[in-house]
């Protein structure tokens, strides 16, 4: 087939047939309103290859061997929760990118990057996090080799500097993490830095953290203790700053003090300690419980030594959602082994979506040694279903049974009570989730929504001139709000390129200029354009149906957009562009991103990951309600 493909394409005679129409001039996917799916994509013609032809097979999607990176990018989405990594001397938080898969293509695979919240576990946990190099005397330095499920993945590097300043001497403690993992066919590297400054006697005077968002955007957190308050400033590259004041208890300890706490207290088996520390990922002070266990034999560098086992566990964090409900969030704990001098020899923590991370104290040379075959975390970041869902986004409704053995209140981990998603038949750790599509607004529902869904903010920057320009181009003269929102979804679907997976969470005004990204950027730009067109909006975080490279049905972490029409929230997904969202999307949470300068809204997704969820499809309704 050469030349352009006509706009009106014949429907294949066989019902349910998947047809690939290959043409270099087409760069979008169209889905017919019937049961047949037409997929159009660009393809590179290489020397010596025959012209691409139409292939018809069922029920999966296939293509010729001339498949290019453009094709793989076309069907790509990304996942975005965040993961938390706690070292023996404190916490290092990293947004974790989660890669997920889509349709299987003959002997090859099209990957669907459904966010990273997946972006969620390591496409770039944090693309790159920087901290200014301190000037001063180096007092302490340690190196740890990092392993994921026994496979070398990188290193942790901790330093303590003494710095002389006009107002006195400070000790600056910094922790740097560097990890490398594989997500199916791709390698992802991440760095993170977190630290604090304290007086020589351990009193904290400041905290710091820095994180790149991608496309030239960067968030920096710095805080200064003034009496009983920590004054925090979160800065961005464009000068859009946010100031906060956080209550500061007198017993908050520094990261360096935390590392030496067992030695200073001469900790013995059975003894327990409790202390407070500042946690920048939630921008607050949290309490940590530490319990000493028994002595154990630990083998390190081929030598066995007697070490004290110590368990530390942060308290649960109560997070109030924008729906007014308060939900608990548990940060991961850590197990460490201390030698006779109370120095850390080894540490382990179970990271949702990553697996078991092990740190072994070693030399710089060993820590920095080249990482070989790294762990593939792609499979661990998806939830395998018990059955496939044919034409999942077109079904009239789906009933799922969700079981979360590691969550005390699993039914509270998912959104419920709106017009499309309802929790029923809660039984211990399991419950049924009934999901039905809402294809158009109700004629009877009239409710007010808050200003936080209308106003421009850092991530959903609807006041930006380019965002407004795109919104006007998409909407035209349309007056109906729902049709305007659908037109915006369609515009984003047609104009955005699914590229640049190295971005953690790019604000909408930057996306409007590059018109590239993954599902997080699709969702942010759609929400911003809707607000620019006068339609209240927010983003939704959750799971979406997909098929992995082994042909298994899975639920993958994803982000999409919701709009309020006469006060009723309806879902749209610009990565699909179908004009509504069907029952193959499971919602975990939503957020307006009002006054947000961090990825905290993604934490509810990490809670679901931590709960080790199992999802079963128990009923599929072919007719809509």
DRENVONU-849681 format. One record per residue: x, z, y of N, C-alpha, C, CB in turn. Coordinates in steps of 0.02 Angstrom, whole numbers, plus 50000, padded with zeros to 5 digits. Glycine has a CB too. Example, Ala and Ser with C-alpha at 12.3 -4.5 7.8 and 13.67 -1.06 7.14 Angstrom:
506605039049716506155039049775506605039049835505655045249776 506425035449888506845035749947506455039450002507045028649970 
end
This chain:
500425000049941500005000050000500445000050061499525006050000 500344995550107500724995150168500254994750227501204989150168 500534995450287500114995150347499725001550355499644989250344 499225001550398498835007550412498265008250363498575007450483 498055014450353497495015850309496865015950350497595022550271 496335012550331495715012550370495425019550376495215007850340 495075020850431494775027450442494245029050390494475027850511 493875023950367493365025150317493655023150249492715021250332 493715028150204494025026850139493505027250084494595031850127 493535022950034493045023149981493105029549940493125017049935 492535032149920492515038149878492645036049805491845041949884 493095039349770493215037549700492595038649658493805041649672 492535034849605491935035149564491895041749524491915029349516 492455044549507492465050449465492395056749507493095050849423 491905060849495491795066849535492355071849522491115070049519 492605074949576493135079949569493825076949565493015084049510 493895070449578494545067149572494965068349634494445059649561 495595070049626496055070949682496445064449692496525076949671 496425061649752496745055249766497265056049821496235050049787 497865053349810498375053349861498405046449893499065055249831 498315046149960498395039849996499045040350034497785038550044 499555036650014500225037250042500325031950095500745036549987 500495034150155500615029450209501045032650262499955026850240 501555029250285502025032250332501725033450400502625027850340 501145030450415500845031450481500375037350484500475025150501 500245040450427499765045850424500145052450419499275045050365 499955057450460500315063750458499845069650456500775064450518 499265068850427498795074350423498435074250356498285074050482 498065079550344497675079950283496935079750302497835086550243 496555075450269495835075150280495485077350216495605067950301 494965081150224494575083350166493865080750174494575091150158 493635077050125492955074250129492445079750124492845068950074 491855078450147491325083450145491025084250075490785081750195 491165079550032490925080049963491405083849920490795073149934 491375082649856491805086349810492485083149801491465086949743 492585077249831493225073749823493695075349880493105066149817 494325076049865494825077849915495285071949928495225084049894 495355070049991495825064750009496415067950044495485059350054 497015066950019497605069850050498055064250073497975074550000 498215064250138498645059150167499275062550191498295055450224 499855059550179500475062650202501005057450215500725067750150 501485059150261502035054450273502545054950216502375055850341 502905049750203503395049950149503995045650168503085047550083 504585047850152505195044050167505285038550116505805048650169 505405032550140505545026950095506305026250089505225020250121 506565027550031507285027250021507485020549992507525032949975 508095018850004508345012349981508285011949905509085011250003 508015006249883507955005249811507305007749782508515008449776 506895011549824506265014149798505715008849807506065020649834 505245008849763504665004549771504205007449824504295003749704 503775003249852503285005649900502835010749865502864999749930 502635016049900502195020949869501515017849854502115027049914 501195020349802500535017749782500055023449774500585013649717 499405021749771498895026749760498925029049687498195024049777 498915035549678498895038249610498285042749604499545042149593 497915042249552497325046349543497385050249478496685041949543 497365056849484497405061149426496955067049440498135063349411 496845071249392496465077249405496665082849358495715075849399 496545089349378496225091249440496725093049495495765096949429 497385092349481497885094349530498115088549572498475097649496 498535089949621498785084849667499475082549645498795087449740 499595076049642500235073449621500485068149671500185070449551 501135066749667501415061449708501995058149671501655064249776 502275053049701502835049549670503475053349680502905042449698 504015051149647504655054649652504975053649719505125052249597 504685049549762504965048449828504765053849878504755041649855 504485059249851504265064849894504845067249937503985070549852 504705068550002505225070450049505115077450075505265065550106 505595079850114505515086450145504925086450193506155088350181 504785080650224504205080250268503575082050230504145073150299 503515079650169502935081150128502885088550113502945077050064 503455091450094503445098550078503265102650139504125100850051 503495100650198503335104250258502595103650276503755101850316 502305097750261501625096250282501125101350253501425089350260 501215103150190500745107750158500985114950161500635105650086 501415116450210501725122950210501365127950255502445122350232 501315134150231501065139750270501565145350260500335141850249 501485150850297501955156450287501575162950282502465156750344 501845167850244501575174350239501925179150288501635176850169 501715184550324502005189250370501845195850365501865187650430 501885201450316501915208350326502585210650339501655211550272 502695216750339503365218850349503545223850296503455221650418 504185224250281504405229050231504845234150265504775225650174 504935239550233505315244950261505885246650215504885250950274 506475247150241507045248950200507335255350227507575243150199 507355260450186507615266950207508295267950176507135272550187 508795269150217509455270650190509525278150180510015267950237 510075280150152510185287250140510245291050206510805288350097 510375287550260510485290950324509945289050374511165289250352 509395286350353508865284850400508465278950376509145283450468 508085276050422507665270350404507895264150441506935271750419 507885258450406507965252050438507355248050420508635248350417 506965245850469506365242150456506485234750465505795244450501 506205230750423506295223550429505645220050413506845221050383 505395215650457504815211750442504985207350383504585207450503 504565206950334504725203450273504325197050267504615207850213 504655191550258504315185150253504145183850180504735179550283 503545182150166503335180950098503165173750087502745185250079 503545170350045503425163350033502895162549980504065159750013 502445158149987501965156849934501875149549921501305160049950 501565148249865501545141449840500865138349849501735141349767 500855131849848500205128449850500115124249788500145124349912 499945117949799499765113649743500375111349705499375107649768 500285110049642500835107549600500845099949604500765109949526 501435096949613501485089849621501885086849564501815088049689 501555083749519501855080949459502375085749432502175073949474 503005083549425503505088149399503825092249455504045084349361 503615090949517503895094549574503365099149602504145089549628 503555102949654503085107849681503055107349757503285114949660 502455107849784502385108549857502325115949870501765104549885 502745118549913502725125649928502275126949988503425128349940 501885132149983501465134350039501735140850065500725135050017 502025141050124502305147050152501755150550188502895145650198 501455155450158500905158750188501185164850222500365160450139 501325165050273501605170250314502165173850286501125174750331 502525181250310503035183750307502975187650314503385182750325 502145198950377501905202750383502105201250357501555205050396 502855192850212502835190550183503225188950221502445188950156 503385186250322503555184350345503615190050338503485180550374 503335192750280503105195450273503615195950229502565195150276 504065195250129504645199250121505225194750124504635203250056 505525192950169506165190050180506195182650189506575191850128 505905179250226506075172350244506575173250297505445167950267 506555178650326506985181650374506645188150384507095177450440 506885193250355506555199650362506485200850436506935205450327 507025200550469507025199850541507525194250550507215206550582 507365188850584507825183250587508525185650603507595178150638 508615189050658509255192050673509125197850720509765187050703 509415203550708509335209150752510025211050779509005215150717 510075211450844510725212550874510755219350909510895206950924 511345221950916511455227950957512135227050989511425234550914 512175229151052512805228451088513365232251053512735230751160 513945229351048514505232751018514725238551063515095227751006 514755244651034514945250351075515685250451092514755256751040 515845253151149516535254251168516675261751163516695251651239 517175263551127517335270551118517725271651055516705274751117 517815277851037518225279750980517805279750917518535286550991 518045276250865517695276050801517835282550763517905269750759 517315286550751517385292850716517235292350642516935298050747 516785287950624516565287550554516335280550539516005292750539 516475278150477516245271550457516155271550382516755266150479 515585269050359515445268450287515175261550271514955273950264 515305259350209515065252950184514695254150118515655247950174 514125250750110513735251150049513585244050025513085255250059 513705242749962513485236449932512745237149914513915234649868 512355231949929511635232149918511445227549860511255230149982 511015229949816510785226249757510025226249755511085229149692 509725220549738509015220149727508895219049652508695214349769 508595224149620508485223949548509125222149511507935218949530 509675225149533510315224349498510725218349519510205223949427 510465214149564510815208149585511095209149656510345201949583 511735207749667512045208749732511675204649785512795206749730 511485208049840511085204649891511375205449961510375207349891 511875209749970512155210650037512485217450044511615209850089 512435220050105512785226450119512435230250175513515225150137 512605236650180512415240950236513055243650268511935246850213 513075243750333513675245950369513465251050422514045239950402 513755256950419513575262350466514195264450505513275268350429 514105265550570514675267650612514465273350658514945261750654 514945277550675514845282850725515405282350776514835289950691 515215281050839515695280450894515615286250943515625273750930 516175288450970516155293451024516285289651090516695299151013 515815290351136515845286651198515845291451257515255281651204 516325290551302516365294751362515975291351419517105295951383 515515295051449515115292651504515145297651562514385291351482 514955295351622514995299951680514595306351670514745296451742 514035305851632513615311851622513795315651559512885309851620 514355313751525514575317551467514725313151407514045322551448 514915316451353515095312951291514475312051247515645316951252 514415306051219513865304751172514145301851108513345299851203 513785303151053513945300250988513415294850974513955305650931 513645288650965513205283050953513245281150879513375276950998 512685282150844512655280550773512235274250763512365286550732 512495269350727512155262950716512175261150643512455257350758 511625258450617511575256150548511425248650549511035260050508 511805244850513511695237650509511565235750436512305233650537 511045231750426510865229250360510945221750358510145231350341 511235219150305511285211950295511095210450223512005209350311 510555206650213510315204950146510205197450139509665208750131 510305194950079510175187950062509755187749999510845183950054 509205183950002508785183049943508595175749938508155187549946 508325173949881508065167149871507315167449866508375163949808 506985162749899506265162049894506135155249863505915162849964 506055155249798505985149049761506605144749772505335145349782 506545139249809507115134649817507515135949880506875127549817 507345141049919507675142149983508015148949985507175141550041 508545149350025508905155650034508735158450103509665154550027 508605165050105508445168350169508935174050181507715171150168 509195174450241509665179750260509365183750316510345176750280 509495190250316509215194450368509715199750389508575197750344 509695201450452510095207050479509635211450519510685204450522 509775217850521509395222550561509865228050584508805225550521 509745230650644510145236050671509675241250703510655233450723 509815247550689509425252950718509915258650732508845255250671 509775262850781510235268350795509985273050848510885265650816 510405278050863510255282850915510895285450946509825288650888 510815288951002511375292251036511215299551043511515288951105 511715303751032511605310951035512205314451065511455313750965 512105320651085512665324751109513085326851049512405330851149 513695329051059514115331251002513795336550959514775333751027 513325340550987513005345750946512365343250913512845351750990 512225336550917511675333650879511025332750917511545337850822 510995334250980510375333451019510295326051040510375338051081 509745322951019509635315851034509505314851109509045313050993 509845309851137509735308151208509455301151216510385308851247 509495296951163509235290151167509175286851099509685285851211 508755281651095508655277851033508685270451050507975279750997 508805266151000508825258951013508675254950951509505256951041 508425248950961508305244050909508205237350943507685245950864 508375231850909508285225150938508065220350883508935222750972 507645215650901507385211050851507235204250882506745213850819 507465198950851507305192150872506635189950843507865187250850 506245186450883505605183750860505645176350845505065185050913 506175173150868506245165950858506075162150922505795163650802 506315155850925506185151450982506375154751049505455149350983 506935158351049507185161251110506865167751131507105156451164 506415170351091506065176651107506385182451070505325176151090 506465187951105506785193751076506465200151102507535193751090 506375205051059506125211651078506685216751073505525213651033 506745220851124507245226251123506895232751138507815224851175 507015237751097506745244351108507305249051127506375246951045 507205252551181507685257751202507285263651227508175255151257 507535269551213507185275551234507655280851260506775278351176 507435284651309507825290051338507425296451336508035288351411 507725301751309507395308151305507435311751372507695312551248 506865313551398506825317451460506375323451448506565313151520 506685329251435506295335251421505915334651356505825336751478 505255335151359504825334851301504515328051291504285340151306 504805322951322504535316151318505095311251303504175314351384 504945306351260505385300651249505095294851288505475298951172 505455292551338505235286851378505515280451348505455287651453 505055276451319505245270451282505085264251324504885270151214 505545259651325505425253051356505545247751302505885251951418 505035243651293505095237951247505145231751290504475237551197 505725228651288505875222851330505845216351290506565223551363 505665211051325505665204351295506095199751336504945201551289 506255194051307506715189451340506445186751406506865183651295 505765186351412505475183751474505315189151524504855179751458 505545195251512505435200751559504755203951556505545198251628 504355202251505503695205151496503765211751459503215200251457 503875217151497504055223551467503455228151460504585226951509 503535233151417503015238151405503345244951402502615236651340 503095249651443503355256451445502875261251410503495258651517 503155265851372502765270851337503095277751345502685269051262 502685282951342502945289751339502695292951275502725293851401 503165295551235503005298351170503185305751170503375294551112 502735310151148502915317251143503535318151100502325321251114 503985322451123504625323351089504725330551069505205320951134 504615332251005504725339150981505465341050987504485339950909 505585347250993506285349551002506685349150937506285356751028 506345348450880506715348450816506845341550787506325352450765 506775336250827506945329550803507695329050794506685324050853 507915326550735508635326250722508885319050726508805329350653 509515318250739509825311550743509955308850673510475311850784 510095302350669510265299250605510895302150575510335291750613 511385303750618512005306650593511885313750567512535306850649 511465317650601511305324350577510935323950511510875328050629 510495319050504510115318250442510595317050383509615312450448 511095312950394511565311450340511935317650318512065306150363 512075322150363512475328150347512045334250332512935329750404 511385333550334510945339350325511045342850258510225337150331 511075339250201511185342750137511835346750136511175337850079 512365343850166513005347350167512965353650210513565342750192 512665352950269512625358650315512205364250287512345356450381 511685362550248511255367750219511475369850149510535365150216 512015366850123512255368350056511685367850005512575375350053 511355362150005510755361049966510885362049891510485354049978 510425365549858510475366949786509855364349750510575374449774 509915363149684509335360649647508715364949657509505360249572 508145361549669507515365149679507365366849751507525371349640 507855366349796507745368049866507415362249903508405370049901 507055363949956506675359049994506825359750069505915359849982 506875354050102506985353850175506465349350208507705351450192 506285351050268505825346850308506125345750377505125350050313 506115339650400506385338250467505995332550498507135336450463 506115331350562505785325950599506305320950623505385328750660 506095314550624506535309250649506105304150686506935305950591 506425300350730506075294950766506075288650724506405293650835 505495285450718505425279350680505205273650725504925280350621 505655269050743505485263850792504965258850769506105260250810 504885257850703504395252950681503685255050699504455251850607 503565261550703502915264050725502965267250793502635269050674 503565267150822503685269750889503435276850896503355265250941 503635281050848503395287950849503855292450808502685288350823 503745298950814504115303950775503735305350711504215310450816 504085305450654503765306850590504135312550555503755300650545 503775315750509504065321250470504295318650402503555327050462 504865321150378505135319150313505235325350270505805315250321 505005325050208505115330450159505685328450113504475331950119 506155332950103506735331750061506765337150007507395331750103 506815335049943506825339749887507435338249844506175339349845 507825343449828508405342749784508195343449712508955347949802 508395338649670508235338949599508815341849559508065331949573 508925339049500509455341649456510095337549466509225341449383 510635340049436511265336249435511225330949381511875340949424 511485324949396511455319449349512135315849347510895314449367 512265312449292512875308349287512735301449318513105307749213 513135299449366513055293049400513695289049389512895293949476 513615282849365514185278449355514265273949416514115274249290 514855274149447514995270149505515705267449500514895274249571 515765260949506516425257749500516765259449434516875259749558 516355259949381516615261249315516775268449300517215257249304 516655272949348516805280049339516175284149343517315282549391 516095288949296515515293449295515675299749335515305295249222 515195301849375515295307949412514635311949415515545306549484 514695318449421514125322849423513855323049495514305330049399 513225321149503512935320749571512265324249575512845313349591 512105326749634511465330049647510955324849667511535335449702 510395324649631509855319949646509405322849701509445318249582 509285319049753508875321349809508335316149824509325322549873 507705318449829507135314149844506895315449915506565315349793 506815310149955506545310850022505925306550029507075309050076 505415309050062504785305450069504495306650139504285307650015 504385301350178504075302150244503345304150237504145295650285 503085307450287502375309150287501965302850297502225314450341 501335303150278500895297550290500755296850365500235298350250 500705290750387500565289350457499835287650465501025283750484 499495291150509498795289650523498765284350578498405296050544 498495278450560498465272850607497725271450623498805266650578 497575271550687496885270150709496815262750724496705274250772 496375259450688496255252350697495815250950757495955249350636 495755244650774495345242750831494595243450815495495235650852 494435244550751493745246050733493585253450740493605243750662 494085257350762493985264450772494125268650710493295265650794 494215265550652494345269250591495085271150586494125265150530 495205277150560495885279550550496075278750477495955287050572 496625275350464496855274150396497575276650388496805266650378 497725279150329498385281750315498855276250291498355287350263 499485276750310499985271950289500595275750265500175267050347 500815274250204501375277750174502005273550178501225279650102 502515276150212503165272850213503535274250147503585275150274 503935269650124504305270750061504775276650064504685264450042 504865279850007505345285450003506015282949978505075290849956 506475287749967507155286049947507435291449900507615285150009 507795289249849508165293849806508905292849818507985292649731 509265298349830509985297949841510355302649793510165299649915 510975300849778511405305049736512005307049777511615301349670 512135313649780512675316449820513215319349775512415321849868 513845318149795514405320849755514525328249772515045316849767 515065331049747515205338249756515305339949830515835340249716 515505335049871515595336249943514975334249983516205332449968 514415333149949513785331149980513825324350015513555336450030 514275320149992514315313350019513885308749976515045310950021 513565303950008513125299349973513545294749927512705295150022 513355294449864513685290149816513245284049801513835293949751 512595285349797512135280049778511445281749806512105279249701 511045276549821510365277549846509925272049819510355277649923 509285273649806508805268749780508135269649814508725269449704 507785264049824507115264149851506735258249823507115264149929 506085259149811505665253749787505315250549847505145256249735 505485244249862505225240749920504665236049899505785236849955 504065236949926503515232449910503695225149925502875234349949 503615220849875503755213749884504485211849873503555211749952 504925216849873505635215449862505865217749793506055218849915 505635223649773505855226549711506285232749725506255221549669 506685234749678507105240649686507755238849722507265243949617 507865241949779508485240949816508955246749802508355240049892 509565245249783510065250349767510665249549812510275249849692 510885255049842511475255149884512015259249849511325258149954 512625256449844513185259949813513755260349863513415256349748 513975266449877514515267549925515155264449898514625275149938 515495260549940516075256749916516545255149974515845250249881 517005250549962517475248550014517195242650053518155246649983 517505241250109517285235550150517355229050112517695235350215 517905228250076518025222050040517485220749988518705222250006 517295225849951516775224949900516095223849932516745231049853 515945227549985515305226750019515215219750047515235231850075 515765216950074515725210350106515865204650057516215209950162 515975206249994516115201049945515535196149941516235204149876 515705189949928515215184549928514635185949880515545177849909 514035184749904513445185449862513365179249820512815186749905 513295179949754513225174249710512495172249702513525175649643 512275171849640511575170149626511135175949648511475168649550 510725174749698510325180149727509635180349695510265179349803 509295185949705508635186949675508115182449707508415194249681 507675179749666507105175749690506515180449697506945169749641 506305181749760505765186549773505095183049780505905190549835 505075176449774504455172849786503885175049740504575165449777 504025175649675503505177249627503225184149639503765176649556 503655189049657503425195949665502985196849726504025200449670 502955191949770502565192649831501875189349827502945189749888 501665187349768501005184549760500625188349707501045176949742 499965187849708499545191449661499225186349615498995195749699 499395186649552499145181749503498425183549484499605181549440 497985178549486497285179449468497175178249394496845174849510 496595180149370496415179249299496135172349284495915184549278 495965168549336495675161949325495745157649388494935162449305 495705151149380495735146649437495045146349471495965139649416 495055144449535494445143749574494395136449596494425148649635 494015132249563493975125249583493645124649652493575121149531 493935120349694493675119249762493525125949796493035114849759 494025130349796493935137349816493635138049886494605140849814 493855133949933493625134750002492925132050013494105131250049 492655128549963491985125649969491455129549930491995118549945 491655134749895491185138549855490695142549900491555143349808 490125144249870489625147949908489755155349912488955146849878 490185157949869490365165049870490785166749810489735169349872 491205171849817491625174049761491615181649759492355171349769 491555184349700491595191649691492265193149656490985194449649 492665197349688493315199249661493285206549639493875198249713 493655208249586493775215249569494495216849586493615216849493 494595221649631495265223449655495445230349630495305223049732 496025231049599496275237449575496955238749607496335237449497 497025244749635497655246649667497875253449640497585246849745 498265253549586498445259849553498865264549595498805258349491 499235261849644499685266049683499415267649753500355262749690 498755267149762498445268849826497895273949814498155262449862 497895279449852497425284749841496705282649860497625290949881 496635278449911495975276149933495995268649942495775279650000 496015264949886496105257749891495555254049928496165254849823 494945256449925494395253049959494475253050034493725256249940 494885257650060494995257950132495545253150154495185265050153 495875249850107496435245450124496195238450145496905244950066 495555236950133495295230250148494725230850199495055226750084 494635225550238494095225350287493425224850250494175219450336 492905227850279492245227650248491715228950301492195232750191 491115226750287490555228350332490375222750380490715234350370 490755217250381490555211750424490105207050385491185208050451 489945201350414489455196950383489725192850325489185192250435 490395193050313490675188950259491015192950204491165184150288 491145199350213491525203050164491245210050156492275203450184 491105212050093490795218550081491085221750018490025217750075 491235228250022491495231949965490915235349928492015237249988 490895234549862490365237449821490665240449757489825232249804 490285244749726490435247449659491145250249655490355241949607 491295254849700491945258249698491975262749637492065262249763 492505262049598492595266049537493325268049531492355262149474 493485273949557494175276349555494635271849596494425276749484 495115268749562495605264349595495365257149601496255264549557 494755255749578494505248849578493865248349619494375246549507 493725242249642493105240949678492975233449676493135243549752 492355231549690492175224549696492175222449769491485223149664 492445216649782492435213849850492035207349848493175212549877 491465207449883491015201649885491165197749949490265203749882 491365191549942491555187449999491125181150001492315185549997 490805180050059490365174250068490555170750133489625176450069 490535164150134490705160550195490165161250248490815153150179 490385161350311489925161050368490105154750405489975167550414 489705149650397489865142950423489645141850495489545137750379 489195146050520488955145150589488695151850614488395139750593 488655152750680488435159150708487695160350695488575159450782 487515166750692486815168650684486455167850750486755175950659 485835165850746485435164750807485165171350834484855160050793 485205176650794484895182950815485395188150839484505185850759 486035187450821486535192650836486795191950907487115192250787 486725197250947486965197351016487325203951026486385196551067 487985203851029488375209951039488925208651090488675212350973 489135213951123489685213451170490345214851134489595218451229 490875211651155491535212951127491985215651183491845206551095 492495219251165492935222451214493365217451252493365227351180 493615219651310494045215451351494705213851317494175218751417 494915217951269495555216651236495545209951198495715222451188 494945207551181494885201051146494825195251194494285201251100 494785196651258494725191451309495355190651351494135192951354 495715196151362496285196151407496905193051374496445203251429 497325190251417497965187651394498435193451379498275182851448 498875192651328499375197651314500025194351292499125202551259 500515198251273501175195451258501155190251202501645201051239 500815191851146500805187151090500275181851098500685190951026 499675183751122499135178951133499095177651208498445181551104 499555173651232499635172551304499175166851327500375170851322 498555168451340498055163351358498085161351431497365165951343 498465165051471498545163251542499075157951553498725169451583 499445156151502499985151351509499705144451526500395151051445 500045140851570499795134251593499755129251536500245131551648 500245129151491500245124251437499695125951386500935124151401 499585132351373499045134451329498375132051358499035142151319 498285133051422497665130851455497595123251451497655133151529 498145119651460498125112451456497905110051387498815109451472 498175113151335497985111251267497245112951254498435114851216 497025118651279496325120751269495855115651301496205127751298 496015113551362495595108651396495585102051359495845107551468 496165099951334496205093751296495785094151232496935092051279 495775099851200495415100651137494665101051148495655106951101 494465104651200493745106051211493385100451247493675112451250 493725097351295493395092151334492805094751373493175086451288 492235091351369491635093351405491155097451363491285087151431 491365099551305490925103351261490725110051294491265104651193 490095111951287489835118051317489705123551266489205116651356 489565121651204489405126451152490035129951129489045123051093 490045136651131490655140451114490885139351043490535147851126 490425139050994490635138150925490935131250914490035139150878 490625126150945490905119450939491575118850975490405114250967 491655122651030492295122751065492835125851020492235126651131 492665131350987493145134650942493335130150884492865141350916 492845126550856492985121950802493425116150826492335119250772 493305113850887493715108450915494435110750925493415106050983 494525117050945495205119750953495545120250885495175126750987 495185122750834495475123050767495705116150744494955125850716 495285111050756495455104250736496055101650775494855099650746 496085103150840496635100850882497295103750858496515102650956 497305110350845497915113650821498115110750754497805121350815 497635109650710497795106750644498125099850650497155106250602 497885095850697498145088950704498805088650742497635084750739 498925093350788499515092750831500095097250811499315094450901 499965102650774500505107150753500875104350693500225114050737 501535105450693501955103750636502145110150599502595099850658 502095109950534502255115950495502995115950481501845116050428 503365118650530504095118850528504335125450556504405112950567 504995126250560505315131950593505105138550561505145132050667 505275139350497505105145450462505565151350479505115144150387 506045150150524506505155550540506245159950596507175152550560 505615159050617505325163050670504915168750639504885158850717 504995174750666504635180450639503915180650665504985186950656 503825180250730503165180450760503235177950832502855187750758 503105171550843503225168450908502595168850950503445161150900 502645171151013502065171351058501765164351069502265174351125 501125164251084500755157951088501015153151141500025159351101 501255155751197501495151351250502115147451228501655155251313 502535150451186503115146851159502905141751107503625151851129 502405143651066502155139051015501835132951048501635142550969 501495134051105501165128651140501665123251162500785131251201 502285125151173502795120451196503145116851137503315124051238 503235120351082503575117251025503085114050976503995122450989 502475116850974501955114450927502225114150856501695107550948 502575119550837502815120150768502825127350747503515117050761 502795128550683502805135350656502455135550589502475140150704 502245141650569501885142450507501205145550523502275146650456 500895148850475500215151150486500165156250543499935154150422 500685160150555500645164950610500615161350677501235169750608 501005156150684501005152350747500355148350755501615147650749 500105145550699499455142150702498915146950727499265139450632 498915153050699498405157950716498465160350788498435164050669 499075161650811499185164050879498985158750931499915165950888 499195152550920499025147250968498275146050969499395140750950 497955145950912497225145050909496865150550947496985144850837 497085156850936496765162450971496865161951046497055169050945 497465160051068497605159551140497205153951171498355158351151 497165148251138496775142651165496035144351170496875136351122 495785148151121495085150351124494965154851184494895153951059 495415159551196495335163951254495375159951318495865169551254 495825155051320495885150851379495245146951392496465146051373 494865145551338494225142051344493635146751353494115137651282 493785153251363493255158151375492935161051313492735155051416 493265160351255492985162851192493395168851169492985157151138 493105174751159493485180551134493785178951065493035186751129 494395181351053494725179650991495185185250968495125173150998 495395184750905495885189350875496185185950814495555196250855 496695188850785496965186150723496745190450664497745185650726 496685187450606496515190950544497105190350497495865188150512 497225195650459497765195850410497475197350342498305201150429 497715193750292497455195050225497765190550173496715194150225 497355188050128497575184150071497185177650068497495188050005 497485172450040497145166050031497315163349962497335161050088 496845159749934496935156949867497445151149868496265154449839 497865150849817498345145449810498515144649736498995146749852 498915139549720499155138449652499915138049655498835131849620 500255141949612500985142149617501295136449576501245148949593 501955136349574502315130649544502245130549468503035130849563 502035136149438501895136149366501165134249352502045143049337 500795132549405500095130849397499635136849392500005126649337 499895142849409499495148849405499095149849469499935154949392 498475152249464498085153849524498325160449553497325154349507 498435160749618498695166749650498325167949716499455166249663 498385174049741498185175649809498825176849848497705181949812 498895173449905499505173549945499355176450013499815166549951 499835180050042499735183250107499725177950163500285188450121 499265179050212499105173650258498835176550324498585168750227 498835172450377498545174350441498115168650466499095176050493 497535170350496497095165250525496785168150588496555163050474 496285164750616495995166550681495255168250673496085160750731 495015172850714494295174350718494075173850791494145181450689 493465171450801493175170750868492505174350870493095163250888 492335176850929491695180250937491205175550972491785186850978 490665173950938490135169750965489515174050972489995163450920 489315175451034488765180151048488885186851015488095177151024 489505188751011489685195250982489795195250908489165200150998 489655189650874489755189150801490445186050787489195184950768 490825189350745491495186750730491455181650673491975192550711 491745175750686491775170350636492495168150628491325164350657 492675166250567493365164650550493495157150552493545167350482 494095155350576494345148450576495065148550553494275145250648 495285143250520495965142950495496255136050512495995144250418 496675135750563496945129350586497445126350537497285130350653 497685130150489498125127150438497715122750390498495132550398 497055123850388496615119850346496185115150388496175124350304 495925117650445495525113550490494865111350461495915107450508 494515115850426493885114150395493275115950436493835117450328 493365118950495492805120750537492495127450522492285115550532 492725130850471492505137550452492955139850395491745137650430 492875146150376493285148950322492825150850264493685155250347 493015148850205492615150150146492795156650112492695144550097 492555157650050492655163950015493345164749983492135164749962 493785159849992494465160349963494945164050009494735153349949 494705166450066495095170750111494845177950102495025168450186 495305182550087495145189650083495475193150142495385192750014 495075196350183495325199450244495545206750232494795199250299 496135208350256496395215150253496275218650320497145215150236 496445215450375496375218550440496345213150494496955223450454 496235215150556496255210550613496535214250673495545207750628 496725210450725497015213550784496965209050845497745215450771 496865212050902496855208350966497545207350994496415211951017 498045211350971498725211350996498775213751069499025204450991 498275217551090498275220351157498825225551164497585223551174 499255224651214499815229151229500285229951169499555235951251 500335224951127500795225251070501455221851089500475221851009 502015225251071502685222251078503075223051013503065225451137 502715223650958503025224550893502585221450840503165232150878 502805221850778502415219150722502025224550686502875215550674 501875230050721501495235550692500825233350664501385240850744 500455228550695499815226450665499875223750594499505221250709 500475222150573500565219450505500625224950452501175215150503 500685231150471500805236550423500245237350372500885243050460 499605236250389499085236750337499205231950278498405235250367 499535226350290499685221750235500205224850189499925214950263 500695228350218501195231750177500875237150135501755234750221 500345240250161499995245350121499715242150058499435248650162 499415236250065499135232850007499695231049957498765226450028 500255228549983500825227149940501055233349902501405224349981 501085239049938501315245249909500845247749854501385250649962 500215245849859499725248149810499745244549744499045247449839 500195239549737500265235549676499595232749654500565239749619 499285228649696498605226449682498555221549624498315223349743 498005222049588497805217149537497125214449558497775220449465 497055207849558496425204849580496155200449525496525200749645 495515201449509495165197349459494575193849492494935201749399 494465187649474493875183949496493335185149443494025176249505 492785188449462492285190149412491645186049421492115197549416 491565182649478490975178549487491105173349541490365182849505 490875167149530490915161849580490215159149591491405156249558 489975159449653489325156549670489435149649699488945161149721 489105144649670489185137849695488745136349755489045132949640 488205140249763487745139249819487845144749870487025139049794 487835142949933487905147849987487255151649997488125144350051 487325157650024486735161850036486305158850091486945168950054 
end
